[in-house]
Amino acid sequence: MKPAAKIYTALILLFLFAPIAILLVFSFNEAKSLSVFSGFSFYWYEELLRDSETLKSVKNTLLLALSAAAISTVMGTAAAVGMEKLRSKFLRAAMDTVTNIPMINPDIITGISLMLMFVFVGRLFGLATSLSFWTMLIAHVTFCLPYVILQVLPKLRQMDHSLPEAAMDLGCTPMGAFLKVTIPEIMPGIVTGLIMAFTLSLDDFVISYFTAGNGFQTLPIRIYNMTKKTVTPKMYALATIIFFVILALLLITNLSDKDGDIADKV
């Protein structure tokens, strides 16, 4: 690699990871200052553990993200299998286009349109409150589904389709062949889609803000409400913990993929 290319790469990496590095360092700052590092301390981590409101919002966020990831993974895998079995090129193109709309559509448009739909349905059935945890869950599943489909579809297209047929010839039922042959073959795509859906749901603010009901607050909404007053370094501590959890998930996924490739070669 040429020196100019190395410098360019280093600048790109610096631009991408400098904010995260600053966040990590100042989460261990002894003082409240967000610009001067006065000493190493776990004070803000201790303060985070004492903040019941923030911990409750973390619990709500994890509950929502896990539920949305699980539901969207099951639905997305089923949708990908159905799309792969379509014989008409026109229907395939139409389904691909429809699947891409939630990803291309701006979050604010998706959030407002879902909010209006939930309010309309709530008033239609005479509900006291139109927005709740369930509306947020439906909204999160809606925007996570396309990402799961896009991760599973390539694995289905790479798979040797004679394998399920061979399993059925040997006595497996169609469902048995799907569970014992197809699912293991596309498992890397399913796991990647699950992690991506979990991360997207965990990170979302705009759609959550428009579809949230009273009494259920996610972490991004909690942090947004805190900005009206002040954001203390304990949010740095929380962000650091989340960063390392996501990093661990990515490392586990990559290592499992490599182990699978090595096993295939052997």
C-alpha positions as CSV (number, residue, x, y, z in Angstrom):
1,M,0.0,0.0,0.0
2,K,1.3,3.4,-1.0
3,P,2.0,6.0,1.8
4,A,-0.7,8.3,0.5
5,A,-3.2,5.4,0.7
6,K,-2.1,4.6,4.2
7,I,-2.6,8.2,5.3
8,Y,-6.0,8.4,3.7
9,T,-7.1,5.2,5.4
10,A,-5.8,6.4,8.8
11,L,-7.7,9.7,8.4
12,I,-10.9,7.8,7.6
13,L,-10.5,5.5,10.6
14,L,-9.7,8.5,12.8
15,F,-12.8,10.3,11.5
16,L,-15.0,7.3,12.2
17,F,-13.6,6.2,15.6
18,A,-12.4,9.5,17.3
19,P,-15.9,10.3,18.7
20,I,-16.2,6.8,20.2
21,A,-12.7,7.0,21.7
22,I,-13.5,10.3,23.3
23,L,-16.7,8.8,24.7
24,L,-14.8,5.8,26.2
25,V,-12.1,8.0,27.8
26,F,-14.5,10.5,29.4
27,S,-16.7,7.8,30.8
28,F,-13.9,7.2,33.3
29,N,-13.4,10.9,34.0
30,E,-13.4,11.8,37.7
31,A,-14.9,15.3,37.2
32,K,-18.2,16.3,35.6
33,S,-16.3,18.2,32.8
34,L,-16.9,16.9,29.3
35,S,-13.7,18.6,28.0
36,V,-11.0,18.2,30.7
37,F,-9.9,14.8,31.9
38,S,-9.0,15.3,35.6
39,G,-8.4,11.7,36.7
40,F,-9.4,8.0,36.3
41,S,-12.5,6.9,38.2
42,F,-15.5,4.6,38.1
43,Y,-17.7,7.3,39.7
44,W,-20.1,7.8,36.7
45,Y,-20.6,4.0,36.4
46,E,-21.6,4.0,40.1
47,E,-23.9,7.0,39.4
48,L,-25.5,5.1,36.5
49,L,-26.3,2.2,38.8
50,R,-28.1,4.6,41.2
51,D,-30.2,6.1,38.4
52,S,-33.4,4.0,38.5
53,E,-35.1,6.0,35.7
54,T,-32.3,5.4,33.3
55,L,-32.0,1.7,34.2
56,K,-35.7,1.3,33.6
57,S,-35.4,2.9,30.2
58,V,-32.5,0.5,29.4
59,K,-34.7,-2.5,30.5
60,N,-37.5,-1.2,28.3
61,T,-35.1,-0.7,25.3
62,L,-33.7,-4.3,25.7
63,L,-37.2,-5.7,26.0
64,L,-38.4,-3.9,22.9
65,A,-35.2,-4.7,20.9
66,L,-35.2,-8.4,21.8
67,S,-38.9,-8.8,21.0
68,A,-38.7,-6.9,17.7
69,A,-35.5,-8.8,16.7
70,A,-37.1,-12.2,17.5
71,I,-40.4,-11.5,15.7
72,S,-38.8,-9.9,12.6
73,T,-36.2,-12.7,12.3
74,V,-39.0,-15.4,12.2
75,M,-41.2,-13.3,9.9
76,G,-38.2,-12.2,7.7
77,T,-36.9,-15.8,7.3
78,A,-40.4,-17.0,6.3
79,A,-40.8,-14.1,3.9
80,A,-37.4,-14.7,2.3
81,V,-38.2,-18.4,1.8
82,G,-41.5,-17.5,0.2
83,M,-39.9,-14.9,-2.0
84,E,-37.2,-17.4,-3.1
85,K,-39.9,-19.8,-4.2
86,L,-41.6,-17.3,-6.5
87,R,-41.3,-18.3,-10.1
88,S,-42.5,-15.1,-11.7
89,K,-39.7,-12.6,-12.3
90,F,-42.3,-9.8,-12.2
91,L,-43.5,-10.8,-8.7
92,R,-39.9,-11.2,-7.5
93,A,-39.0,-7.7,-8.7
94,A,-42.3,-6.3,-7.1
95,M,-41.5,-8.0,-3.8
96,D,-37.9,-6.8,-3.8
97,T,-39.2,-3.2,-4.4
98,V,-41.8,-3.4,-1.6
99,T,-39.1,-4.8,0.7
100,N,-36.7,-2.0,0.0
101,I,-39.3,0.8,0.7
102,P,-39.0,0.8,4.5
103,M,-35.2,1.1,4.2
104,I,-35.2,3.9,1.7
105,N,-38.0,5.8,3.3
106,P,-36.9,8.5,5.8
107,D,-37.4,7.5,9.4
108,I,-39.5,10.6,10.1
109,I,-41.9,9.7,7.3
110,T,-42.2,6.1,8.6
111,G,-42.7,7.3,12.1
112,I,-45.4,9.9,11.3
113,S,-47.3,7.5,9.0
114,L,-47.3,4.7,11.6
115,M,-48.4,7.1,14.3
116,L,-51.3,8.3,12.2
117,M,-52.3,4.7,11.4
118,F,-52.2,3.7,15.1
119,V,-54.2,6.8,16.1
120,F,-56.8,6.1,13.4
121,V,-57.2,2.4,14.3
122,G,-57.3,3.3,18.0
123,R,-60.1,5.8,17.5
124,L,-61.9,3.4,15.2
125,F,-62.1,0.9,18.0
126,G,-62.7,3.5,20.7
127,L,-59.5,2.8,22.6
128,A,-58.6,5.1,25.4
129,T,-54.9,5.3,24.3
130,S,-53.8,4.6,20.7
131,L,-50.1,4.4,21.4
132,S,-48.4,1.9,23.7
133,F,-45.6,-0.7,23.9
134,W,-47.4,-2.7,21.3
135,T,-47.5,0.1,18.8
136,M,-43.8,0.6,19.2
137,L,-43.2,-3.1,18.8
138,I,-45.2,-3.2,15.5
139,A,-43.3,-0.2,14.3
140,H,-39.9,-1.7,15.1
141,V,-40.8,-5.0,13.5
142,T,-41.9,-3.0,10.4
143,F,-38.5,-1.4,9.8
144,C,-36.4,-4.4,10.9
145,L,-38.0,-6.9,8.6
146,P,-36.4,-5.7,5.3
147,Y,-32.9,-6.0,6.9
148,V,-33.5,-9.6,7.9
149,I,-34.9,-10.5,4.5
150,L,-31.8,-9.0,2.8
151,Q,-29.5,-11.1,5.0
152,V,-31.4,-14.4,4.5
153,L,-32.2,-14.2,0.8
154,P,-28.5,-14.4,-0.4
155,K,-28.0,-17.5,1.7
156,L,-31.0,-19.1,0.2
157,R,-29.8,-18.3,-3.3
158,Q,-26.3,-19.7,-2.6
159,M,-27.7,-22.9,-1.1
160,D,-27.8,-26.1,-3.2
161,H,-31.5,-26.7,-3.7
162,S,-31.0,-30.4,-4.3
163,L,-30.2,-30.9,-0.7
164,P,-33.8,-30.5,0.7
165,E,-35.0,-32.6,-2.2
166,A,-32.5,-35.4,-1.4
167,A,-33.6,-35.2,2.3
168,M,-37.3,-35.7,1.2
169,D,-36.2,-38.6,-1.1
170,L,-34.7,-40.2,2.0
171,G,-37.9,-40.0,4.0
172,C,-38.0,-36.5,5.4
173,T,-41.3,-34.5,5.3
174,P,-41.1,-31.1,3.7
175,M,-41.1,-29.5,7.1
176,G,-38.5,-31.9,8.4
177,A,-36.2,-31.1,5.3
178,F,-36.7,-27.4,6.0
179,L,-35.8,-27.7,9.6
180,K,-32.9,-30.2,9.3
181,V,-31.4,-29.0,6.0
182,T,-32.5,-25.5,4.9
183,I,-32.3,-23.8,8.3
184,P,-28.7,-25.0,9.1
185,E,-27.6,-23.9,5.6
186,I,-29.0,-20.4,6.0
187,M,-28.2,-20.0,9.7
188,P,-25.4,-17.5,9.2
189,G,-27.8,-15.2,7.4
190,I,-30.5,-15.7,10.1
191,V,-28.0,-14.9,12.9
192,T,-26.7,-11.8,11.1
193,G,-30.3,-10.6,10.4
194,L,-31.1,-11.1,14.1
195,I,-28.1,-9.1,15.3
196,M,-28.8,-6.4,12.8
197,A,-32.5,-6.2,13.8
198,F,-31.5,-6.0,17.5
199,T,-29.0,-3.3,16.8
200,L,-31.3,-1.2,14.7
201,S,-34.1,-1.5,17.2
202,L,-31.8,-0.6,20.1
203,D,-30.6,2.5,18.3
204,D,-33.8,3.8,16.9
205,F,-35.1,7.2,18.2
206,V,-37.3,8.9,15.5
207,I,-39.8,6.1,14.9
208,S,-39.9,5.3,18.7
209,Y,-40.5,8.9,19.5
210,F,-43.6,9.1,17.2
211,T,-45.1,5.7,18.2
212,A,-44.3,5.7,22.0
213,G,-47.1,5.7,24.5
214,N,-47.3,7.2,28.0
215,G,-45.4,5.2,30.6
216,F,-43.0,3.4,28.2
217,Q,-39.8,5.2,27.6
218,T,-36.8,3.8,25.7
219,L,-33.2,4.9,26.3
220,P,-32.9,7.2,23.2
221,I,-36.0,9.0,24.2
222,R,-34.7,9.2,27.8
223,I,-31.4,10.8,26.6
224,Y,-33.3,13.2,24.3
225,N,-35.4,14.3,27.3
226,M,-32.2,14.8,29.3
227,T,-30.7,17.1,26.7
228,K,-33.3,19.7,27.6
229,K,-31.4,20.1,30.9
230,T,-28.0,18.5,30.8
231,V,-26.4,15.2,29.8
232,T,-24.0,14.0,32.5
233,P,-21.0,11.7,31.9
234,K,-23.0,8.7,33.3
235,M,-24.6,8.6,29.8
236,Y,-21.0,8.2,28.5
237,A,-20.7,5.2,30.9
238,L,-23.9,3.7,29.6
239,A,-22.9,4.2,26.0
240,T,-19.5,2.5,26.7
241,I,-21.2,-0.5,28.1
242,I,-23.5,-0.8,25.1
243,F,-20.6,-0.3,22.7
244,F,-18.7,-3.2,24.2
245,V,-21.8,-5.5,24.3
246,I,-22.4,-4.8,20.5
247,L,-18.6,-5.3,19.8
248,A,-18.7,-8.7,21.6
249,L,-21.8,-9.8,19.6
250,L,-20.0,-8.8,16.3
251,L,-16.9,-10.7,17.4
252,I,-18.9,-13.8,18.3
253,T,-20.7,-13.7,15.0
254,N,-17.5,-13.3,12.9
255,L,-15.7,-16.0,14.8
256,S,-18.6,-18.4,14.4
257,D,-18.7,-17.7,10.7
258,K,-14.9,-18.4,10.4
259,D,-15.3,-21.7,12.4
260,G,-18.1,-22.7,10.1
261,D,-15.9,-22.0,7.0
262,I,-13.0,-24.0,8.5
263,A,-15.4,-26.9,9.3
264,D,-16.7,-26.8,5.7
265,K,-13.2,-26.9,4.3
266,V,-12.2,-29.8,6.5
